[in-house]
Amino acid sequence: MKIVVLVKEVPDTYGDRKLSLETGLADRAASESVLDEIGERALEVALSYADKNAGTEVVVLSMAPESAAATVRKGLAMGAASAVQVVDEQLLGADMGLTAEVLAAALTRVGFDLVIGGNQSTDGSGGMVPAMVAELLDVPGAMSLNSVEIEEGKVSGTRGSDGATMQVTADLPAVITITEALPDARFPNFKGIMAAKKKPFETLSLEDLGIEAHSAEASRSIVIALSEKPPREAGIKIVDEGDAGEKLAEFLVQNRLA
């Protein structure tokens, strides 16, 4: 079985996050870049299956700038057999539609039985790219799974809702996404880090994928206005002099919070 895991380089969750007021894009130099945690959990699902099933090939796939190669390579250190990274300057600022088109083309080239991704990235938080990829590939999509069971020829899992838990099953090939209910990812050990340097790492361009340059340049969505978030105003301190309850109630009413 060949499992392809979608991974993404994102700004560190605990670092500063800023938008460039000139381009409207995330300023990725504002903080350290890391492999998205939900992508790592998706990779753990694939590696856990591979640990128990000989002959399973795990590939990590990412669409990212050339500078992200070291981050993507972490997937190899964790245990993936190979990595594929789509790099092209024309993809700067790509929206979800273009991203899905590129990833679908890369998956078609690489080949797959199962594609696993996270339910949403921690930077854009769009949460729609894997579903769009499934649509473009014309394969079943099972999204936001809280548990996953991979078998020969099918994948199943549970999805939570407000009032129930759903059991879903899809025949392979298929695309699934997982939530943070799945286990944390393993840490790369020294042996894995050294082995990662010798594992196949393929870099593809839009031309390699057969995507016309003008197709990438065509705007799917654009930023029409952007402004910096205003500084946070000082709060109101209520000192209890026997009437704190009344003051708090008055504050809630004035601000339409009660």
C-alpha positions in Angstrom: 0.0 0.0 0.0 1.2 3.5 -0.8 0.2 6.2 1.7 0.8 9.9 0.8 0.7 12.3 3.7 0.1 16.0 3.1 2.4 18.2 5.2 2.8 21.9 5.5 5.4 24.4 6.8 3.7 27.0 9.0 4.8 29.8 11.4 5.4 28.5 14.9 2.1 28.5 16.8 3.8 30.1 19.8 5.5 32.8 17.8 4.4 36.1 16.4 2.0 36.0 13.4 1.9 39.0 11.1 0.5 39.9 7.7 2.5 42.0 5.3 0.6 45.2 4.8 2.1 45.4 1.2 1.1 42.0 -0.1 -1.6 40.8 2.2 0.3 37.6 2.7 1.5 36.0 5.9 4.9 37.3 6.9 6.6 34.0 7.4 9.9 35.6 8.5 8.2 37.0 11.6 8.7 33.7 13.5 10.3 30.3 13.2 8.8 28.0 10.7 7.9 24.4 11.7 6.1 21.4 10.3 2.4 21.8 11.1 1.5 19.6 14.2 -1.7 18.2 12.6 0.4 17.1 9.6 2.7 15.4 11.9 -0.2 13.5 13.5 -1.4 12.5 10.0 2.1 11.2 9.3 2.0 9.2 12.6 -1.2 7.5 11.5 0.5 6.4 8.3 3.8 5.3 10.0 1.9 3.4 12.7 0.2 1.4 10.0 3.5 0.9 8.1 5.1 -0.4 11.3 2.6 -3.3 11.4 2.2 -3.9 7.7 5.3 -4.8 5.7 5.4 -3.4 2.2 3.7 -0.2 3.1 5.3 2.9 1.5 4.8 6.3 3.2 5.5 9.4 1.2 5.3 13.0 2.4 4.0 15.7 0.0 4.2 19.4 0.4 3.7 22.6 -1.7 6.1 25.0 -0.2 9.0 27.5 -1.0 12.4 26.0 -1.6 13.5 27.2 1.8 11.0 24.8 3.4 13.0 21.7 2.3 14.6 21.2 5.7 11.2 21.4 7.4 9.7 18.9 5.0 12.7 16.6 5.5 11.6 16.2 9.1 8.9 13.8 7.7 11.7 11.6 6.4 13.5 11.7 9.8 10.3 10.6 11.4 10.1 7.5 9.2 8.6 8.3 5.7 10.3 6.5 2.8 10.5 9.5 0.5 9.4 13.1 0.1 8.0 15.2 -2.7 8.0 19.0 -2.6 6.3 21.3 -5.2 8.3 24.5 -5.6 7.5 27.3 -8.0 7.7 31.1 -7.6 4.4 31.4 -9.3 2.7 29.7 -6.3 3.5 32.6 -4.0 0.2 33.5 -2.3 -1.7 30.6 -3.8 -5.3 30.2 -2.5 -7.0 27.0 -1.6 -8.3 26.3 -5.1 -4.9 26.6 -6.7 -3.2 24.7 -3.9 -5.7 21.8 -4.3 -5.1 21.8 -8.1 -1.4 21.5 -7.6 -1.5 18.8 -4.9 -4.0 16.8 -7.0 -1.6 16.9 -10.0 1.3 15.9 -7.8 -0.7 13.0 -6.3 -1.6 11.8 -9.8 2.1 11.8 -10.7 3.3 10.1 -7.5 0.4 7.6 -7.3 -1.4 6.6 -4.1 -3.7 4.2 -2.4 -4.5 6.5 0.5 -3.9 10.3 1.1 -3.9 11.5 4.7 -4.0 15.1 5.9 -4.9 17.2 8.8 -8.4 18.7 9.2 -7.0 22.2 9.0 -3.6 24.0 9.1 -2.7 26.3 11.9 -1.9 29.2 9.6 -4.7 29.6 7.1 -7.2 27.3 8.9 -9.2 26.9 5.7 -9.9 23.2 6.3 -11.0 22.6 2.7 -8.0 21.7 0.7 -8.1 17.9 1.2 -11.8 17.8 0.3 -11.1 19.8 -2.8 -8.2 17.4 -3.7 -10.5 14.4 -3.3 -13.0 16.1 -5.7 -10.4 16.8 -8.3 -9.1 13.3 -8.1 -12.6 11.9 -8.2 -12.0 9.6 -5.2 -14.0 9.3 -1.9 -13.2 11.8 0.9 -13.7 11.1 4.6 -12.9 14.3 6.6 -12.3 15.1 10.2 -11.9 11.6 11.5 -11.3 11.1 15.3 -10.2 7.5 14.7 -8.8 5.7 11.7 -8.6 2.0 10.8 -6.8 1.2 7.6 -7.5 -2.2 5.9 -6.7 -3.8 2.6 -8.9 -2.0 0.1 -10.7 0.3 2.5 -10.4 2.9 5.3 -12.8 3.6 8.1 -13.1 5.8 11.1 -15.4 7.9 13.3 -16.4 11.5 13.0 -18.0 13.5 15.8 -20.9 15.8 15.4 -23.0 17.9 17.8 -25.3 15.1 18.7 -23.9 11.9 17.5 -20.8 9.9 16.4 -20.7 8.7 12.8 -19.0 5.7 11.5 -17.7 6.2 7.9 -16.1 3.9 5.5 -14.5 4.5 2.1 -13.0 2.2 -0.6 -9.5 2.9 -1.6 -8.1 5.0 -3.2 -9.4 7.7 -1.0 -8.5 10.9 0.8 -9.0 11.4 4.6 -8.2 14.0 7.2 -7.7 13.5 10.9 -8.3 15.7 14.0 -6.2 16.2 17.1 -8.0 13.3 18.7 -5.4 11.1 17.1 -2.1 10.4 18.9 0.8 12.8 19.0 3.6 12.2 16.5 6.8 10.4 17.3 10.0 12.3 17.7 12.7 11.7 15.1 15.7 9.8 16.6 19.3 10.2 15.7 19.2 7.2 13.4 16.2 8.6 11.6 17.7 12.0 11.2 20.9 10.5 9.6 18.9 8.2 7.4 16.7 11.1 6.2 19.8 12.6 4.4 19.9 9.6 2.0 16.2 9.1 1.3 14.7 10.2 -2.0 13.6 13.8 -2.1 12.0 15.0 -5.3 11.4 18.6 -6.2 8.7 19.4 -8.8 7.7 22.5 -10.6 4.4 23.6 -12.3 5.9 22.6 -15.6 6.7 19.1 -14.3 3.0 18.7 -13.2 1.7 19.9 -16.6 0.1 23.0 -15.0 0.2 26.0 -17.4 1.9 29.1 -16.0 -1.1 31.3 -16.9 -3.3 28.9 -14.9 -1.3 29.6 -11.8 -1.3 33.4 -12.4 -5.1 33.5 -12.8 -6.5 35.0 -9.6 -8.9 32.7 -7.8 -9.2 35.1 -4.9 -7.6 38.4 -4.2 -7.1 40.7 -1.2 -9.0 43.9 -1.7 -8.2 45.6 1.6 -5.9 45.1 4.5 -5.3 47.0 7.7 -3.2 46.4 10.8 -5.1 45.2 14.0 -5.5 48.2 16.3 -3.5 48.1 19.6 -5.4 46.6 22.5 -7.0 49.2 24.8 -6.5 49.2 28.5 -9.2 47.3 30.4 -11.4 48.6 33.2 -10.4 47.6 36.7 -13.2 47.2 39.2 -12.2 47.6 42.9 -14.6 45.9 45.4 -15.8 48.5 47.8 -19.0 46.8 48.6 -20.5 47.6 45.2 -18.4 45.5 42.8 -21.4 43.4 41.8 -23.4 46.4 40.8 -20.5 47.9 38.8 -19.9 44.6 37.0 -23.5 44.3 36.2 -23.6 47.8 34.9 -20.5 47.1 32.7 -22.1 44.0 31.2 -25.3 45.9 30.4 -23.4 48.9 28.8 -21.4 46.5 26.6 -24.5 44.4 25.7 -22.9 41.4 27.3 -25.9 40.6 29.5 
